[in-house]
Amino acid sequence: MQHPSSCLSLRLATNVTLLLGIVAAGQLALEYWPGRTFDSATSGVWMSLAVDYAEGVLYRPLLGDMGYGGTRYMPLFFMIHGSLIRLFGNPTMTGVLLMQASVLLMIAAMARLLVLNGVPRALSWGFAAITVCTSLYQQYLTGLNCDYLAAALSLWGLTFYLRKDPSPTRDAVGKALGLLLFVLAFYTKFSTVYAPSAVFLSLVLQRQWRAAAIFSIAALFLIAVFAATFVALSDGRMIQSLAATATGGTDLAFATGMLRRFAKELAFFNPAVGVCFLLALAKWTVDAPTHWRSPLHLTFVMVTLVTIVTFSSRGIAGNHAIPLNAVSLVLAGTAFSGRRIERQVLAGGFATLSLILIACWTPGVPSPLKTIRADNNPTVFEIRAEIARWLPDNGLLASTNPSYAIVAGKTPFLIDYFSLKTFIRTGDPAGMDFLARIKARDFDVLINFNPNARWTPQDGESVALSNHYVAVDTLHGGTILIPRTATQ
């Protein structure tokens, strides 16, 4: 029997946290979005891939007439975005709509999972909507990435797989749909293996050998079918791109620090996610003696392990904690059906989230809102004006944030500077071509490159950007460079 006071305190804590979170997210959105595009180079990569697809190119070559390609991103998200661009134009607007639709889809999946675990429908939506009350959501309210869609597809796959139907036919169809969603999630982001892995392990641990074999064979078959489709659509460039960038330039020495970086992400950069993770860990610990083999509990274990391993790679940011936060909220939310002390702990955790949100409004405490104010990202009008000022007609532009070229009506020549730096370090043709162009001063304008950048290819000579380009202007903190002349 549920104690009325613990239920009341939990509902109150949930409602207060939701109110504060919605106000904080709304304030940030209203302050940032009028007249701007996405705020990061990573978002620019996603936008560039979508624009390329809208123009009929799935994964441009690593080096070709279009410029520099190469990315480790899976195709489904930017193919959907590219299709929206074909229909409606405006890469920024369609990207914002796709991002927020993905968030809503993920929240709906979380709510459904909570209902399947005994949480009342209205309260399950409240628990799931805590998603928008984290600094993690606010950070990516101004960005573009695949993580929310990938998590949504994974969690809906888990929902369909866990749903029991008295009709054997409908039950089989539901499980088949769940498996399809797992595969679609994989082709949105490959790290979504946590959900199907948990289902497979659950079947094995319950000695359902036949079901486990069917699940794994069907999954591998669908993965192969979609792989063949994407490879054919890209004329083989998908394999070339993913193979060239898969490791992200990481190494063993860097990889050994993955647990430390994971802990730092949850403790310092996204403490709200850390709170949700600890709530879920506490619930998992309580449930472990009897429920550790359940798909939900195994999903929490697998998503934790996958997230930790993800932090072994270079260039990893907080967005990789999005599925961990979603699964954590679902598992933590099942405490509603547990003992009184479990509901009290959950209420205390949500109250802590409220305190974090309030603290973010106080001076001296970092927050996404303060960050965007400090960054002072340029408006689309300012980007267009600066590019028009410095770029000659038919001139060649390269920017570390390719969205600048897109909003100025240009096709990005460089889509992923992170990958290009890897190509430079390893001496790949694309990296060496870029250095040759720098030395030849082929680019008419460079935007957001560090004026003091120095690139050193494997078994090659260093190239200092300042020897060939000079800074002539700034764009809200970013530098605009043009080729040096003989007198400079």
N, C-alpha and C positions, 0 to 999 in steps of 0.2 A: 504493500500500500504506500502510495506517495504522500509525503508529509506536505500539507498546504503551505507552510511557511517557506520551505525550501523551494517549492515550485514558484511561489510568488517572487522570492528574491531572484530566482533565475530569470523569470520573465522580465522583471524590472531591469536587471543588469543587461539583458539582451536588448531591450528597447532603448535604454540610455546609450548604449554603445552604438547601436544603429543610428540613432539621431545624430550623435557627434560625428560618426564616420561619414554620413551622407552630407552633413554641413561642410566638413573638411574637404571632401572630394569635390563638392559643388563649388566651393570657394576657389579651389585650385583650377578647376576646369574653366570657370568664368574669367579668371584672371589670365590664364594662358592662351586659350584657344582663339579668341577673335583675331583673325588675320595671320595666323602662324601655321607652319607645317610641323611635322614631328621633330622632336628635340634631340635626337641622337643619330650618330653615324650608323648604328645598327638598324635603326628604323629606316634610314635611307637605303640601306642594302635591301631590306624587304620591299620597299617601294620600287626600287630599280628593277628587281626581279619580276615584280608584278607588271611594271610598265613594259619590260621586254616581252613578257608573255602576252600582254594585250596587243602587242605589235607582231605577234606570231613567232616569238623566239622563246623556247623553253631551254634554259641554261645556255647562255652565250658561250662561245669557245674561251679557253683560258687566255688566248691571245689571237686577235683577229681584227678585221676591219672595224668592228664595233668598239674595240678597245680591249680592256682587261676584264676577264670573267673570273670564275673560281669562287665557289662558296660551299660551305658544308651544310647548308640549309636544305631540308626536305621540301618537296614541291607543292604539296596540296594547298597550304595556306596561301602562297603567292599566286597559285593558279586560280583560286577562288577570287582573290583580290583583283587579279588581272582581268577576270571575266566581268567583275563589277565595273572596272574601269572601261571596258569595251561598251558596257550598257549605259553607264551614266557619266563617264569622264571623271575629272577631278580626283586624282589619286589620293589626295589628303582626306577629302570628305568621305570617300568610299572606304578608306582605311580606318577612319574613326568609327564608322558604322559597323564595319566588320569586327573591329576589336571589341566594341561594347556588346554586340550580338553574341560574340564568343563568351564574354563574361556572363551574360544572362543564361546562355546555354549551359555553362558550367555550374552556375548556381542552381539551375533547375535540376541537373543531374544529382548534385549534392543533396538537395531537398528530397528527391525521390529515394535516394539511398537511406536517408534518415527515416523516412516513412516506413521503408521496408524493415528497419530496425526498431520499430515501435515508437517513434517520436510522432506526436500529433502533427497534422499537416501544416497548420499555421505556424507552429513553433519551429518546424523543420525549415521552413522558408526563412525564418528569422535567424536561425543558426547559420544557414548557408550564406545568407546575405552579409554576415560578419566579414565575408571576403572583402567587401568594399571599405571596411573600417581599418584596414592595415596600411602602413606606409608603402608596402609593396604594391598595392593597387594604385595608390596615388602616384608612385614613381612611373608606372606604365600607363597612366591615364593620358600622358602626353607622348606616348611612344607607340610603336607598331612592332608586334612580334607574334609568333605563332603559339605561344605557351598556353594561353587560355583556351584556344580552340583544341589544341592537343589534349589538354586535361579534360575538356568537356567531352570529347569523343571517347576517351578512355573510361571516364566515369559512367557515361551512358552505356558503354559496352559492358561494364561491370553490372550496371543496373539490369540490363536485359538478361544477362547471364544468371543473375541471382533470382530474378523474378520466377516464381513458381506458378504454373498454369495447370489446372486440372485436366485440360485437354492435351494429350501427348503431342498432337500435331502442332498446336499453338505453342507449346513449350519448346518443341524442337525449332520452330521458326524463330522464337525469341532468342534462343541460344545462338542460332546461326546469325541473326542480326547483331547480337553482341560481339560475335567473332569478327564480323565485317567491320564493325566500328573500331575494334582493337587494331585491325590492319590499317584502316584509314588514319587512325591516330598515329601509328608508326610512320606513315608517309607524311604526316604533319611534323612530327619530331621523333627521331629514332629512340630517344630516352624513355618513351612511353611504354617500353617493354615491361615496366613494373606491374601493370594490371594483368595482362595475359600470363605473365610468369606466376603471379600469385594464384590465378585460377588453376593453372596447370599443377602447381605445387599442392594446392588444396585437394585436387583430384587424386594425385599420387599418394598423399599422406592419408587419404581416406580409402586407399586401395581400390579406387575406381579405375582400374587399369584400362579397360576398354574405352571409357569416356576420355581418359587422358590421352590415349593414342589417337582417337578421332580428333580431339581438339588440336593436338600438335600437328598432325598431318594436314588437317584442313587449314590451319593458320599458315603453315609453310607453303601450301599450294596457293593460297590467296596472295601471300607476299610475293611469290614468284610471278603470278599473273599480273599484278600491279607493277612489279619491277619491269617486266617485259613491255608493258604498255608505256610507262614513262621513258624507258630507254628508247623505244621506237619513236615516241613523240619528240624526243630531244636529239634524234639521230646519234645516239650514243654519248652525247655530251654530259648527261647526268652522271654516268659512271666516271667519266674523266674528271668532272668537277669535284665529286665527293671523294674520289680516291686521292686527289691532289691536296685536299684540305682537311681530311678526316681527323688528323691528330691535332690540328690547330697549332702546330709548332711546339707542342709540349715536349718534355723530356722527363726522365726518371727523377732527377733531382727536384724538379718542380712538382711532380706528381705526389711525392712523399708528403707534401704539406697539405693534402686535400682535407684531412680531418680538421686541421687547425683552421683552414679557410672556411670550412662549413660551419664550425662553431662560431667563428668571428662574424659570419654573415647573419646568423640567428641572434647573436648576443648584442651586436653593436649596430650593424647596418639595418636590420629589420627585426627589432625586438618584439614587435607584435606577432610576427611569424614564430619567433622563439617561444612566446607564451603559448600559442596554439599547439606547437610541437610538444611542449612539456605537458600540456593538458592531455594530449593524445597518448603520450608515453605513459602517463599515470594510468589512464584508462586501460591501455594495453597490458600494463603490469598487473592490474587487478583482474583482468579477464583471462590472462595467459593460461592459468591452470586448466581451464575448460574450453576456451575458445581460440587458442593460438593457431589452430588449423583452419579457421574460417577464412574465406576469401578476403573479407574486409581487413581482418587483422594481419593476414599475410601481405595484403596490398600496402599496409602501413610500413611493414618491415622492408618490403621491396623498394618502395618509393624512397625510404630513408637511405637505403644502401645505394640506389641509383643516384640520388642527389649528392651524396658524399663523393662517389666516384666521379661525378661530373665536375666537381671542383678540383680534379686532378689536371684539368685542361686549362690552357691559357685563354684569356679573353672571356672568362665566365663572370656573369653578373647575377644580380638578385633574381632575375626572371626565372632562373632555374629552380627556385624554391616555390614557384607558383603551384605545381601539383602537390608538393609536400604540404603546403598550407591547406589546400583543398581537402586532401585525404585526412589530415590532422583534424580539421574542423568536423568532418563527418564522424570520425571515430570518437572524438571528444564529445560530440553532441549525443552519442548513444548513452552517455551517462544519465540522461533524463530518465531512462527506463531502469536505472540502477538504484543503488541505495541512497539514502538521504545525504550522506557525506559526499557521495559522488556529485550530486547536484549542487551541493554547497561549494565544492572545489571548482566546478564549472562556472558557477556564478562569480566566484572570486576571480577566476581567470578573465572573464569578460569585464569585470570591474577594473581589472588591471589594464585591459585594452583601453577602457575609457580614460584612465589616468594618463596613459601614453598619448592619447589624442589631445587631451587638455594640455599636457606638457609641451606638445609641439607648437602650441600657440604662444608659449612664453618665450621671452628673449633669451638667446644663448643656447636654446635647445634646437638641434638640427631637425629639419623637416623637408619633405619634397617641395612645399610651398616656398620656403626660404631659399631652397636651392634654385628653383626656376627664377626667383627674383634676382638672385646673385648672378646667375648665368645670363639673364637678360637676352634670351634668344631673339634673333632678328625676325622681323615680320616678313611676310612674303614680298610686300612692296619694297622693303629695304634690300632684300636679296636681289630682286630683279633690277633695282636701280644701280646697285654696285656692279653687278655683272655687265649691265648695259654700258656702264661708264668705262670699264677696263677691258672688256673683251671685244676685239675687232670683229667685223662681219666675217662669218665662216671661221672664226678663231677656234683654237683648241683649248678646252677647259678641263681641268681635273680638280676634284675636291674630295677631301676625306669623308665628307657627308654628301653622297650623291643626290640627296633630295634637293639640294640647292640648285643643281643643274635642272632637275625636273620642273621645279616651280618656276624657273626662268625660261621654260620652253625648250630646253636643250636635252639631248640624249646623253646620259652620263657615260663618259669615256672610261671611268674607273668605278666599279660597283662595290668593291669590298677591299678597303685599304688594309684591313687586318690580314686577309689572305695574301694580298700583294706583298706585304712585309715578310710573310713566310716564304714566298717565292724568291724574294731578294736574298734572304738568309741562306736558302738552299741552292741558289744559283740557277733556278729554273728559267726557261726562256722568257716567260712573261716578266719576271723580275729584272732580268738583264736588259730586256727591251726598254723597260721603264727607266732604268739608270742611263741607258744610252740616250733616251729622249731628254732626260734632265741635262746631261752634259751637252747635248746639241741644242738645248733651249727650244725644243719643239713646242712646248706648252705655252700658249699666250698668257694664260692666267692659271695660277694655283691658289686654291682657297682652303684655309684651315690647316695647312701643313705647318709644322714647326719650323720656323726660319733657321733654326740651328740643327736641323735634322742631319744625321750622318748615317748612311747605309753602307754596310760592309757585307758583301756577298761571300759565300763560302769559296775559299781559294781565289779571292779577287781583291781588287783595290777598293778602298773606301771612297765614297762619293759624298761630298759635303754640299748640301743644298745651297748654302750661302755663297759658294763659289760661282754659282750659275744663276741664281735668282735673288731679287732684292725685294724687301717688304715695302709696299707703297701706301697701304691703307689697312684699316681694321674693319671688321664687321662684327660688332658686339663681342669683342674678345677674340674672334678668329682673325687670322692674318691673310691679307691678299698680297700675293707675290707676282711679279712679272719678270721676264728675262733681264739679266744685267746687260747693260750696254758697255761699249769699250771705255767709256769715261767713268763708269760706276765702280 
